[in-house]
Amino acid sequence: MSGKATAAERRIGILPLARATFDVAFAEEKLAAMLAALDAAGLAVTGPRHLLFDAEATRAAMKDLGGQAITDLLVLQVTFTDAAMVAEAAQEFAQPLAIWSIPEPRLGGRLRLNAFCGLNLAAHALGLAGRDFGYLHAAPDDAGIEAALHGLLSGERMARDVDPHPAAGDDPRGVAAADAIRGARIAQIGRHPDGFPTCAYDAGRIGELAGVRVDELDLGYLFSRAGSVDAAQLADARAFASAALSGLDTVDQQQLERSLRLKPAIEALRREGSYDAFAIRCWPETFTEYGGAVCGPVSMMGEGRVPCACEADVYGALSALLLQKVADAPAFLTDLVDLEAGDDTGVVWHCGQAPVSMADPDAAPQATIHTNRKMPLLYEFPLKPGRVTFFRISQARGRTVAVIGGGEMLKRPMAFTGTSGVVRFDTPAENLLDRIMGAALEHHLALAYGDHRDALGAAAKSLGIPVLDL
């Protein structure tokens, strides 16, 4: 990356980033393995050899590195973190910047690290800032990891921008869907979390796109409306969940009630505001201030064809809405949390909010709790096998493009708790990683079953935006 320092001259400053809401013991184990791999590669490494859990610790580490003659800055993305500290480090250090994230086993349990998603957020932030960066997503015990690390730090794994192409097609489904979202109304309930530029939006730009109007509502207002839900509405919400899920009686009943109350509260807001979709700040306040997860109600609303994007992602809500109209079926706004070149697959996941019609028919959907925040209601099931389409109206690198991709959801055991599926994309996993990093895409993609790529191309053409193929 530096192009000037030889391997012997290079001095690598490291920032091992993590969050305490993930599996700290496992993260510490993985960090030790990452450091051992760097040492075995003969790289001169300086900086903290412990996890940095917050901004204060990270800034202290950056200050210390600033006083040293480092040639490169390497972010060790040990667990998920938002992009704030990577963006700050990119401004603080002029030296070449690289990020190394690590995969985790797909064992059906909790998503213990979610490091890939942290890499994705960081890449998007760096793309918006026009900052060059290198990237690596690999286990510290992979064969050839030492060579991969040398390649990362010598500039062989730089993010290369991906050129979109003009949209094409006249599929009437796409044209009709583009027409249907013109003048759409989206309610953003609460502001997107700090460090999530992936979820930011510009009212003027989204308005110009299709006359979309966004109303910004206070998160506390949603909580207040949930508190005023009557017994009959609450009973209806519970019956709706009970018809699809087993295990409702196994979770904390007071927290379950608070969670269920959010569904009729959102429905009331939809009726009053004539909203087509919602973008809701789901954490931490739904847990820390309200006391119940919105994930289950989001699944229910999605099944009812009212997309609700988490993390107040307005463009995510609009993307799900358009895809839903093209597919004439529910859409699921998901994270891509893993890519494995050896198996040529990825894992799409979200806490527990996929529409229940997407469940594998051989797996009974279960009621569960949020893996980090330990509150209900979340849905839990593996996604059913079949052809799937991915879509997002993206603002990556400061331009508006339609991201379109396809793949095959495989019949595999549940990769991680919540709602998740193992997918073989049309693009090989290794190449897909390069495209996502190069385009610096957002971490949310809308998913629907069926092959709708041609129709989405027609929708993009109607909206006057180019296409970026996954």
The 8 nearest C-alpha neighbors of each residue, nearest first, counted from 0:
[[154, 1, 153, 2, 152, 95, 155, 151],
 [0, 2, 3, 95, 4, 153, 154, 71],
 [1, 3, 0, 4, 153, 154, 5, 95],
 [4, 2, 1, 5, 0, 9, 70, 8],
 [3, 5, 8, 9, 2, 1, 6, 70],
 [6, 4, 8, 7, 9, 3, 2, 153],
 [5, 7, 9, 8, 4, 42, 149, 153],
 [6, 8, 5, 9, 4, 42, 43, 10],
 [9, 7, 5, 4, 6, 10, 70, 43],
 [8, 10, 6, 4, 7, 70, 5, 11],
 [11, 9, 69, 43, 70, 44, 8, 71],
 [12, 10, 44, 71, 69, 72, 43, 45],
 [11, 13, 72, 45, 46, 69, 44, 73],
 [14, 12, 73, 46, 74, 72, 11, 45],
 [13, 15, 74, 75, 16, 73, 47, 46],
 [16, 14, 75, 50, 51, 74, 76, 13],
 [17, 15, 51, 76, 77, 50, 75, 14],
 [18, 16, 78, 52, 77, 51, 50, 80],
 [19, 17, 52, 20, 21, 80, 78, 79],
 [18, 20, 21, 23, 52, 17, 22, 53],
 [21, 19, 18, 371, 22, 23, 372, 17],
 [20, 22, 19, 111, 23, 112, 18, 371],
 [23, 21, 111, 25, 24, 26, 112, 20],
 [22, 24, 26, 25, 21, 27, 19, 20],
 [25, 23, 27, 26, 22, 28, 29, 21],
 [24, 26, 28, 23, 27, 22, 29, 111],
 [27, 25, 23, 29, 28, 24, 30, 22],
 [28, 26, 30, 24, 29, 25, 23, 31],
 [29, 27, 25, 31, 26, 30, 24, 32],
 [28, 30, 32, 26, 31, 27, 33, 25],
 [29, 31, 33, 27, 32, 28, 26, 34],
 [30, 32, 34, 28, 29, 33, 35, 27],
 [31, 33, 35, 29, 30, 34, 139, 36],
 [34, 32, 30, 36, 139, 35, 31, 29],
 [33, 35, 37, 31, 36, 32, 38, 30],
 [34, 36, 32, 38, 33, 37, 39, 31],
 [37, 35, 39, 33, 34, 38, 139, 40],
 [38, 36, 34, 40, 35, 39, 42, 33],
 [37, 39, 35, 41, 40, 36, 42, 34],
 [40, 38, 36, 41, 37, 35, 145, 42],
 [39, 41, 145, 37, 38, 42, 36, 148],
 [42, 40, 38, 39, 43, 37, 7, 145],
 [43, 41, 40, 37, 38, 44, 11, 6],
 [42, 44, 10, 11, 41, 9, 45, 38],
 [45, 43, 11, 42, 10, 12, 46, 13],
 [46, 44, 12, 11, 13, 43, 47, 10],
 [45, 47, 13, 12, 64, 48, 14, 44],
 [48, 46, 49, 14, 60, 13, 45, 15],
 [47, 49, 46, 50, 15, 34, 30, 31],
 [48, 50, 47, 51, 15, 27, 30, 31],
 [51, 49, 15, 16, 17, 52, 48, 27],
 [50, 52, 16, 56, 57, 15, 17, 53],
 [53, 51, 18, 17, 50, 19, 16, 56],
 [54, 52, 55, 56, 51, 57, 18, 17],
 [53, 55, 57, 56, 58, 84, 52, 51],
 [56, 54, 58, 57, 53, 59, 52, 60],
 [57, 55, 59, 58, 54, 53, 51, 60],
 [58, 56, 54, 60, 59, 55, 51, 61],
 [57, 59, 61, 55, 60, 56, 54, 62],
 [60, 58, 62, 56, 57, 61, 55, 63],
 [59, 61, 57, 63, 58, 62, 64, 56],
 [62, 60, 58, 64, 63, 59, 65, 57],
 [61, 63, 65, 59, 60, 64, 58, 66],
 [62, 64, 60, 65, 61, 66, 59, 67],
 [65, 63, 61, 67, 66, 62, 60, 12],
 [66, 64, 62, 63, 67, 61, 68, 92],
 [65, 67, 64, 63, 62, 68, 69, 61],
 [68, 66, 64, 65, 69, 63, 12, 45],
 [67, 69, 70, 66, 10, 65, 64, 12],
 [68, 70, 10, 67, 71, 11, 12, 64],
 [69, 71, 10, 9, 94, 11, 68, 72],
 [72, 70, 11, 95, 94, 69, 12, 96],
 [71, 73, 12, 96, 11, 13, 95, 97],
 [72, 74, 13, 97, 98, 96, 12, 75],
 [75, 73, 98, 14, 13, 76, 15, 97],
 [74, 76, 15, 99, 77, 14, 16, 98],
 [77, 75, 100, 16, 78, 99, 114, 74],
 [76, 78, 17, 75, 114, 16, 100, 26],
 [79, 77, 114, 112, 17, 113, 76, 80],
 [78, 80, 117, 114, 113, 116, 112, 17],
 [81, 79, 117, 17, 18, 78, 82, 16],
 [80, 82, 194, 83, 195, 117, 120, 79],
 [81, 83, 121, 194, 85, 120, 84, 86],
 [84, 82, 194, 86, 85, 81, 87, 193],
 [83, 85, 87, 86, 82, 88, 54, 57],
 [86, 84, 88, 87, 82, 83, 89, 121],
 [87, 85, 89, 83, 84, 88, 82, 124],
 [86, 88, 84, 90, 89, 85, 83, 91],
 [87, 89, 91, 85, 90, 86, 92, 84],
 [90, 88, 86, 87, 91, 92, 85, 93],
 [91, 89, 87, 88, 92, 86, 93, 85],
 [90, 92, 88, 89, 87, 93, 61, 65],
 [93, 91, 94, 89, 90, 88, 72, 65],
 [92, 94, 95, 91, 89, 90, 96, 71],
 [95, 93, 71, 92, 70, 96, 72, 1],
 [94, 96, 71, 0, 1, 72, 93, 97],
 [97, 95, 72, 132, 73, 71, 94, 133],
 [96, 98, 133, 73, 132, 134, 74, 72],
 [99, 97, 74, 134, 73, 75, 133, 135],
 [98, 100, 135, 75, 76, 134, 136, 74],
 [101, 99, 76, 136, 114, 115, 77, 75],
 [100, 102, 137, 138, 136, 114, 77, 103],
 [103, 101, 138, 137, 337, 136, 114, 115],
 [102, 104, 105, 101, 112, 111, 113, 138],
 [105, 103, 106, 102, 414, 107, 110, 415],
 [106, 104, 414, 107, 415, 103, 108, 413],
 [105, 107, 108, 104, 414, 415, 413, 109],
 [106, 108, 415, 414, 413, 416, 105, 109],
 [109, 107, 415, 416, 106, 110, 414, 105],
 [108, 110, 416, 415, 111, 370, 107, 417],
 [111, 109, 415, 112, 113, 108, 416, 370],
 [110, 112, 22, 109, 21, 113, 25, 103],
 [111, 113, 78, 114, 110, 21, 79, 22],
 [114, 112, 79, 78, 115, 116, 110, 336],
 [113, 115, 78, 79, 117, 112, 116, 100],
 [116, 114, 118, 117, 336, 113, 100, 337],
 [115, 117, 119, 118, 114, 336, 113, 79],
 [118, 116, 79, 114, 80, 120, 115, 119],
 [117, 119, 115, 121, 116, 120, 122, 100],
 [118, 120, 116, 122, 117, 121, 442, 115],
 [121, 119, 123, 117, 122, 82, 118, 442],
 [120, 122, 82, 118, 124, 123, 119, 125],
 [123, 121, 125, 119, 439, 124, 120, 126],
 [122, 124, 439, 126, 120, 121, 125, 440],
 [125, 123, 121, 127, 126, 122, 196, 128],
 [124, 126, 128, 122, 130, 127, 123, 129],
 [127, 125, 396, 129, 123, 128, 439, 124],
 [126, 128, 396, 124, 125, 129, 397, 123],
 [129, 127, 125, 126, 130, 124, 396, 86],
 [128, 130, 126, 127, 125, 131, 396, 124],
 [131, 129, 125, 128, 126, 132, 89, 127],
 [132, 130, 129, 158, 133, 125, 96, 157],
 [133, 131, 96, 97, 157, 158, 130, 134],
 [132, 134, 157, 97, 156, 158, 98, 151],
 [135, 133, 98, 97, 99, 156, 157, 132],
 [134, 136, 99, 137, 100, 98, 151, 133],
 [137, 135, 100, 101, 99, 134, 102, 138],
 [138, 136, 101, 135, 102, 139, 100, 141],
 [137, 139, 101, 141, 140, 102, 136, 144],
 [138, 140, 33, 141, 32, 36, 144, 137],
 [139, 141, 138, 142, 144, 32, 36, 33],
 [142, 140, 138, 144, 139, 143, 137, 145],
 [141, 143, 144, 140, 145, 139, 138, 146],
 [142, 144, 146, 145, 141, 147, 140, 148],
 [145, 143, 147, 141, 146, 142, 148, 139],
 [146, 144, 40, 148, 147, 143, 149, 36],
 [147, 145, 149, 148, 143, 144, 150, 40],
 [146, 148, 144, 150, 145, 149, 151, 143],
 [149, 147, 151, 145, 150, 146, 144, 152],
 [148, 150, 146, 152, 151, 147, 153, 145],
 [149, 151, 147, 155, 153, 148, 152, 146],
 [152, 150, 148, 156, 149, 153, 155, 154],
 [151, 153, 149, 150, 154, 0, 148, 97],
 [152, 154, 0, 150, 151, 155, 149, 1],
 [0, 153, 155, 152, 156, 151, 157, 150],
 [156, 154, 150, 151, 153, 157, 0, 152],
 [157, 155, 151, 133, 154, 134, 150, 158],
 [156, 158, 133, 132, 154, 155, 159, 134],
 [157, 159, 437, 436, 133, 132, 160, 156],
 [160, 158, 437, 157, 161, 438, 436, 433],
 [159, 161, 437, 438, 162, 158, 439, 434],
 [162, 160, 438, 437, 159, 163, 434, 467],
 [161, 163, 160, 164, 467, 438, 466, 468],
 [164, 162, 467, 466, 465, 161, 165, 400],
 [163, 165, 466, 465, 166, 467, 162, 468],
 [166, 164, 465, 466, 167, 163, 464, 460],
 [167, 165, 460, 465, 466, 456, 459, 164],
 [168, 166, 456, 457, 460, 165, 169, 459],
 [167, 169, 457, 456, 170, 453, 166, 460],
 [168, 170, 457, 171, 174, 167, 173, 454],
 [169, 171, 454, 172, 173, 457, 168, 174],
 [172, 170, 174, 173, 175, 169, 454, 457],
 [173, 171, 175, 170, 174, 325, 454, 176],
 [174, 172, 458, 454, 457, 176, 171, 175],
 [173, 175, 171, 458, 177, 176, 172, 457],
 [174, 176, 178, 172, 173, 177, 171, 179],
 [177, 175, 179, 173, 178, 324, 174, 325],
 [178, 176, 458, 174, 179, 175, 180, 173],
 [177, 179, 175, 176, 181, 180, 174, 461],
 [180, 178, 176, 177, 181, 175, 183, 324],
 [181, 179, 183, 177, 178, 182, 176, 321],
 [182, 180, 209, 178, 183, 210, 179, 211],
 [181, 183, 210, 211, 180, 209, 184, 212],
 [184, 182, 211, 180, 181, 275, 212, 185],
 [185, 183, 212, 274, 275, 213, 211, 182],
 [186, 184, 213, 276, 277, 274, 275, 212],
 [185, 187, 277, 214, 213, 215, 188, 278],
 [186, 188, 278, 215, 277, 279, 216, 311],
 [189, 187, 216, 279, 218, 217, 215, 186],
 [188, 190, 218, 280, 217, 187, 216, 279],
 [191, 189, 311, 280, 192, 188, 187, 279],
 [190, 192, 311, 310, 280, 198, 193, 189],
 [193, 191, 195, 194, 190, 310, 280, 311],
 [192, 194, 195, 191, 83, 81, 196, 82],
 [193, 195, 83, 82, 81, 196, 192, 84],
 [196, 194, 197, 193, 192, 198, 81, 82],
 [195, 197, 199, 198, 194, 124, 123, 120],
 [198, 196, 441, 195, 199, 123, 120, 442],
 [199, 197, 312, 196, 195, 191, 311, 313],
 [200, 198, 196, 197, 191, 312, 201, 195],
 [201, 199, 202, 313, 198, 314, 205, 312],
 [200, 202, 204, 203, 205, 199, 206, 313],
 [203, 201, 205, 204, 206, 200, 213, 212],
 [204, 202, 206, 201, 205, 207, 208, 200],
 [205, 203, 207, 206, 201, 202, 208, 200],
 [206, 204, 208, 202, 207, 203, 211, 201],
 [205, 207, 210, 211, 203, 204, 208, 209],
 [206, 208, 204, 205, 210, 209, 203, 211],
 [209, 207, 205, 206, 210, 204, 462, 211],
 [210, 208, 181, 211, 207, 206, 182, 180],
 [209, 211, 206, 182, 181, 207, 208, 212],
 [212, 210, 206, 182, 183, 209, 205, 184],
 [211, 213, 184, 206, 185, 183, 210, 214],
 [212, 214, 185, 186, 184, 215, 211, 187],
 [215, 213, 186, 187, 216, 185, 212, 184],
 [214, 216, 187, 186, 188, 213, 217, 189],
 [217, 215, 188, 187, 189, 214, 218, 186],
 [218, 216, 189, 220, 219, 188, 215, 221],
 [219, 217, 189, 188, 220, 221, 216, 222],
 [218, 220, 222, 217, 221, 223, 189, 224],
 [221, 219, 223, 217, 218, 222, 224, 216],
 [220, 222, 224, 218, 219, 223, 225, 264],
 [223, 221, 219, 225, 220, 224, 226, 218],
 [222, 224, 220, 226, 225, 221, 219, 227],
 [225, 223, 221, 227, 226, 222, 264, 220],
 [226, 224, 264, 222, 260, 261, 223, 228],
 [225, 227, 223, 224, 228, 222, 260, 257],
 [226, 228, 224, 225, 229, 223, 264, 260],
 [229, 227, 225, 226, 260, 232, 233, 224],
 [230, 228, 232, 231, 227, 233, 226, 234],
 [231, 229, 233, 232, 234, 228, 235, 227],
 [230, 232, 234, 233, 229, 235, 228, 236],
 [233, 231, 235, 234, 229, 230, 236, 228],
 [232, 234, 230, 236, 231, 235, 260, 237],
 [235, 233, 231, 237, 232, 236, 230, 238],
 [234, 236, 238, 232, 233, 237, 239, 231],
 [237, 235, 239, 233, 238, 234, 259, 232],
 [238, 236, 234, 240, 239, 235, 241, 233],
 [237, 239, 241, 235, 240, 236, 242, 234],
 [240, 238, 236, 237, 242, 241, 235, 243],
 [241, 239, 237, 238, 242, 243, 244, 236],
 [242, 240, 238, 244, 243, 239, 237, 245],
 [241, 243, 239, 240, 244, 238, 245, 237],
 [242, 244, 241, 240, 364, 239, 245, 355],
 [245, 243, 365, 241, 364, 366, 240, 242],
 [244, 246, 365, 247, 366, 241, 364, 243],
 [245, 247, 366, 249, 248, 365, 244, 250],
 [246, 248, 249, 366, 245, 250, 241, 244],
 [247, 249, 246, 250, 252, 251, 245, 366],
 [248, 250, 246, 247, 251, 366, 252, 367],
 [251, 249, 248, 252, 247, 375, 255, 367],
 [252, 250, 254, 253, 255, 249, 375, 374],
 [253, 251, 255, 254, 250, 256, 248, 249],
 [254, 252, 256, 255, 251, 257, 291, 258],
 [253, 255, 291, 257, 256, 252, 251, 290],
 [256, 254, 252, 258, 253, 257, 375, 376],
 [255, 257, 259, 253, 258, 254, 252, 260],
 [258, 256, 254, 260, 291, 255, 259, 253],
 [257, 259, 291, 255, 292, 256, 260, 261],
 [260, 258, 256, 261, 257, 262, 236, 255],
 [259, 261, 225, 257, 258, 262, 233, 263],
 [260, 262, 264, 225, 259, 258, 263, 265],
 [261, 263, 296, 265, 264, 260, 259, 266],
 [264, 262, 266, 265, 261, 260, 267, 232],
 [265, 263, 261, 225, 267, 262, 266, 224],
 [266, 264, 268, 262, 267, 263, 261, 269],
 [265, 267, 263, 269, 264, 268, 262, 270],
 [266, 268, 264, 270, 269, 265, 263, 271],
 [269, 267, 265, 271, 266, 270, 272, 264],
 [270, 268, 274, 266, 273, 267, 272, 271],
 [269, 271, 273, 267, 268, 272, 266, 274],
 [270, 272, 268, 269, 273, 267, 274, 266],
 [271, 273, 274, 269, 270, 268, 184, 186],
 [274, 272, 270, 269, 271, 275, 184, 268],
 [275, 273, 269, 184, 272, 185, 276, 186],
 [274, 276, 184, 185, 183, 305, 273, 277],
 [275, 277, 185, 306, 305, 274, 307, 316],
 [278, 276, 307, 186, 185, 187, 279, 308],
 [277, 279, 311, 308, 187, 313, 312, 307],
 [280, 278, 311, 188, 309, 281, 310, 187],
 [281, 279, 310, 311, 189, 282, 191, 309],
 [280, 282, 310, 279, 309, 285, 293, 283],
 [283, 281, 284, 285, 280, 286, 310, 287],
 [282, 284, 286, 285, 287, 281, 288, 280],
 [285, 283, 287, 288, 282, 286, 289, 281],
 [286, 284, 289, 282, 283, 281, 288, 291],
 [287, 285, 290, 284, 291, 283, 289, 288],
 [286, 288, 284, 283, 285, 290, 289, 282],
 [289, 287, 284, 286, 285, 290, 283, 291],
 [288, 290, 285, 286, 291, 287, 284, 222],
 [291, 289, 286, 285, 288, 254, 287, 257],
 [290, 292, 258, 254, 257, 286, 285, 374],
 [293, 291, 258, 294, 375, 376, 285, 374],
 [292, 294, 296, 295, 258, 297, 281, 261],
 [293, 295, 352, 297, 377, 292, 296, 351],
 [296, 294, 377, 376, 298, 297, 293, 352],
 [295, 297, 262, 299, 298, 293, 294, 300],
 [298, 296, 294, 300, 295, 299, 307, 352],
 [299, 297, 352, 354, 301, 295, 353, 296],
 [298, 300, 296, 302, 297, 301, 303, 295],
 [299, 301, 303, 297, 305, 302, 298, 296],
 [302, 300, 306, 304, 305, 298, 303, 299],
 [301, 303, 354, 299, 300, 304, 329, 298],
 [302, 304, 300, 301, 305, 299, 329, 306],
 [305, 303, 301, 302, 329, 306, 300, 323],
 [304, 306, 301, 300, 276, 303, 275, 307],
 [307, 305, 301, 276, 316, 304, 320, 319],
 [308, 306, 277, 278, 297, 276, 316, 305],
 [309, 307, 278, 316, 312, 315, 279, 277],
 [308, 310, 279, 311, 281, 278, 280, 312],
 [309, 311, 280, 312, 191, 281, 279, 192],
 [312, 310, 278, 279, 280, 191, 309, 313],
 [313, 311, 198, 315, 278, 310, 314, 308],
 [312, 314, 316, 278, 315, 311, 317, 200],
 [315, 313, 317, 316, 312, 318, 392, 200],
 [314, 316, 318, 312, 313, 317, 308, 319],
 [315, 317, 308, 313, 319, 314, 318, 278],
 [316, 318, 314, 320, 315, 319, 321, 313],
 [319, 317, 315, 391, 321, 320, 316, 392],
 [318, 320, 322, 445, 316, 317, 321, 330],
 [319, 321, 317, 323, 318, 322, 306, 316],
 [322, 320, 324, 318, 323, 319, 176, 317],
 [323, 321, 325, 319, 324, 320, 326, 318],
 [322, 324, 320, 326, 330, 321, 328, 329],
 [323, 325, 327, 321, 322, 176, 326, 320],
 [326, 324, 322, 323, 176, 327, 172, 173],
 [325, 327, 328, 323, 324, 322, 451, 447],
 [328, 326, 324, 323, 325, 329, 322, 304],
 [327, 329, 326, 323, 330, 447, 324, 304],
 [330, 328, 323, 304, 302, 301, 447, 354],
 [329, 331, 447, 323, 446, 319, 445, 328],
 [330, 332, 446, 353, 445, 333, 447, 354],
 [333, 331, 445, 444, 443, 446, 319, 308],
 [332, 334, 444, 443, 349, 348, 331, 445],
 [335, 333, 443, 348, 347, 442, 336, 349],
 [334, 336, 347, 346, 337, 348, 333, 442],
 [337, 335, 116, 115, 346, 334, 347, 113],
 [336, 338, 346, 345, 335, 115, 102, 339],
 [339, 337, 345, 344, 428, 340, 346, 336],
 [338, 340, 344, 341, 343, 342, 345, 428],
 [339, 341, 343, 429, 428, 342, 338, 344],
 [342, 340, 343, 339, 344, 428, 429, 338],
 [341, 343, 344, 340, 339, 428, 345, 338],
 [344, 342, 340, 428, 341, 339, 427, 423],
 [345, 343, 423, 342, 422, 339, 338, 428],
 [344, 346, 338, 337, 422, 421, 339, 423],
 [345, 347, 421, 337, 420, 336, 335, 422],
 [348, 346, 335, 420, 419, 334, 336, 333],
 [349, 347, 419, 334, 333, 418, 346, 335],
 [348, 350, 333, 351, 418, 334, 417, 352],
 [349, 351, 417, 352, 418, 369, 348, 294],
 [352, 350, 417, 378, 377, 418, 349, 379],
 [351, 353, 298, 294, 295, 297, 378, 350],
 [352, 354, 298, 331, 418, 355, 351, 357],
 [355, 353, 302, 298, 301, 356, 357, 352],
 [354, 356, 357, 358, 353, 302, 298, 243],
 [355, 357, 358, 354, 302, 329, 353, 359],
 [358, 356, 355, 382, 354, 383, 359, 353],
 [359, 357, 382, 383, 355, 356, 380, 381],
 [383, 358, 360, 382, 361, 362, 381, 357],
 [361, 359, 362, 358, 383, 363, 357, 356],
 [360, 362, 359, 363, 358, 383, 381, 364],
 [363, 361, 359, 360, 364, 380, 381, 358],
 [362, 364, 365, 361, 380, 360, 244, 245],
 [365, 363, 380, 244, 379, 362, 245, 378],
 [366, 364, 245, 244, 379, 246, 378, 367],
 [367, 365, 246, 378, 247, 244, 377, 245],
 [366, 368, 377, 375, 376, 378, 365, 379],
 [369, 367, 375, 374, 373, 377, 376, 370],
 [368, 370, 373, 372, 374, 371, 375, 377],
 [369, 371, 373, 372, 109, 368, 416, 350],
 [370, 372, 369, 20, 373, 21, 109, 374],
 [371, 373, 369, 374, 370, 286, 368, 20],
 [374, 372, 369, 368, 370, 371, 375, 286],
 [373, 375, 368, 369, 372, 291, 292, 254],
 [376, 374, 368, 255, 377, 292, 367, 291],
 [375, 377, 295, 292, 368, 255, 258, 367],
 [376, 378, 295, 351, 367, 294, 375, 368],
 [377, 379, 351, 366, 295, 365, 352, 417],
 [380, 378, 417, 365, 418, 364, 351, 366],
 [379, 381, 364, 418, 358, 382, 417, 362],
 [382, 380, 413, 419, 420, 418, 359, 358],
 [383, 381, 358, 420, 359, 357, 419, 380],
 [359, 382, 384, 358, 357, 381, 385, 410],
 [385, 383, 408, 409, 410, 382, 359, 407],
 [384, 386, 408, 407, 387, 383, 409, 448],
 [385, 387, 407, 449, 448, 406, 408, 450],
 [388, 386, 448, 449, 406, 447, 405, 407],
 [387, 389, 405, 447, 450, 446, 404, 451],
 [390, 388, 446, 404, 445, 403, 405, 444],
 [391, 389, 403, 445, 402, 444, 404, 446],
 [390, 392, 402, 318, 444, 393, 401, 445],
 [391, 393, 401, 318, 400, 402, 314, 399],
 [392, 394, 400, 395, 391, 399, 401, 402],
 [393, 395, 399, 398, 397, 396, 400, 392],
 [396, 394, 397, 440, 393, 439, 398, 123],
 [395, 397, 127, 126, 398, 394, 439, 438],
 [396, 398, 395, 394, 127, 399, 126, 393],
 [399, 397, 394, 396, 395, 400, 393, 127],
 [398, 400, 394, 393, 464, 392, 397, 401],
 [401, 399, 465, 393, 464, 466, 392, 402],
 [400, 402, 466, 392, 391, 467, 393, 465],
 [401, 403, 467, 391, 390, 468, 466, 400],
 [404, 402, 390, 468, 389, 469, 401, 467],
 [405, 403, 469, 389, 388, 468, 390, 402],
 [406, 404, 388, 425, 387, 389, 424, 450],
 [405, 407, 424, 425, 423, 387, 386, 422],
 [406, 408, 386, 423, 422, 385, 387, 409],
 [407, 409, 422, 384, 385, 421, 386, 423],
 [410, 408, 384, 422, 411, 421, 407, 385],
 [411, 409, 384, 383, 408, 412, 421, 359],
 [410, 412, 409, 413, 421, 420, 414, 381],
 [413, 411, 414, 381, 410, 107, 420, 421],
 [412, 414, 381, 107, 415, 411, 419, 420],
 [413, 415, 107, 105, 106, 412, 419, 420],
 [416, 414, 107, 108, 109, 413, 110, 419],
 [415, 417, 109, 108, 107, 379, 418, 110],
 [416, 418, 351, 379, 350, 378, 419, 349],
 [419, 417, 351, 380, 379, 348, 349, 381],
 [420, 418, 348, 381, 347, 382, 415, 417],
 [419, 421, 382, 347, 381, 346, 422, 413],
 [420, 422, 346, 409, 345, 408, 344, 411],
 [423, 421, 408, 345, 344, 407, 409, 424],
 [422, 424, 344, 407, 406, 343, 345, 408],
 [423, 425, 406, 426, 405, 422, 407, 427],
 [424, 426, 406, 405, 427, 423, 404, 407],
 [425, 427, 424, 431, 428, 430, 469, 406],
 [428, 426, 430, 429, 431, 343, 425, 424],
 [427, 429, 431, 343, 340, 430, 338, 344],
 [428, 430, 340, 432, 431, 427, 433, 339],
 [431, 429, 433, 432, 427, 428, 434, 426],
 [430, 432, 428, 434, 433, 429, 426, 427],
 [433, 431, 435, 429, 430, 434, 436, 428],
 [432, 434, 430, 436, 431, 435, 437, 429],
 [435, 433, 437, 431, 432, 436, 438, 430],
 [436, 434, 432, 438, 437, 440, 433, 439],
 [435, 437, 439, 433, 434, 438, 158, 432],
 [438, 436, 160, 159, 158, 434, 439, 435],
 [437, 439, 160, 161, 435, 440, 436, 434],
 [440, 438, 123, 436, 122, 437, 126, 435],
 [441, 439, 395, 438, 123, 435, 442, 436],
 [440, 442, 197, 443, 123, 395, 120, 439],
 [441, 443, 334, 119, 120, 440, 116, 444],
 [444, 442, 334, 333, 441, 332, 315, 445],
 [445, 443, 333, 391, 332, 390, 389, 446],
 [444, 446, 332, 319, 390, 331, 389, 333],
 [445, 447, 389, 331, 330, 388, 332, 444],
 [448, 446, 330, 388, 387, 449, 331, 329],
 [449, 447, 387, 386, 388, 446, 385, 450],
 [448, 450, 387, 386, 451, 388, 447, 326],
 [451, 449, 388, 452, 387, 386, 448, 405],
 [452, 450, 454, 453, 388, 455, 449, 326],
 [451, 453, 455, 454, 450, 456, 403, 388],
 [454, 452, 456, 455, 451, 457, 168, 170],
 [453, 455, 173, 457, 170, 451, 456, 452],
 [454, 456, 458, 452, 457, 453, 173, 459],
 [457, 455, 453, 459, 454, 458, 166, 167],
 [456, 458, 168, 173, 460, 169, 454, 455],
 [457, 459, 173, 455, 461, 174, 177, 456],
 [460, 458, 462, 456, 464, 461, 457, 166],
 [461, 459, 166, 463, 457, 462, 458, 167],
 [460, 462, 458, 459, 463, 174, 457, 177],
 [461, 463, 459, 460, 464, 458, 177, 208],
 [464, 462, 460, 461, 459, 465, 166, 208],
 [463, 465, 459, 400, 462, 460, 401, 399],
 [466, 464, 165, 166, 400, 164, 163, 401],
 [467, 465, 401, 163, 164, 166, 400, 402],
 [466, 468, 163, 402, 401, 403, 400, 164],
 [469, 467, 403, 402, 404, 466, 163, 401],
 [468, 404, 403, 467, 431, 402, 434, 426]]
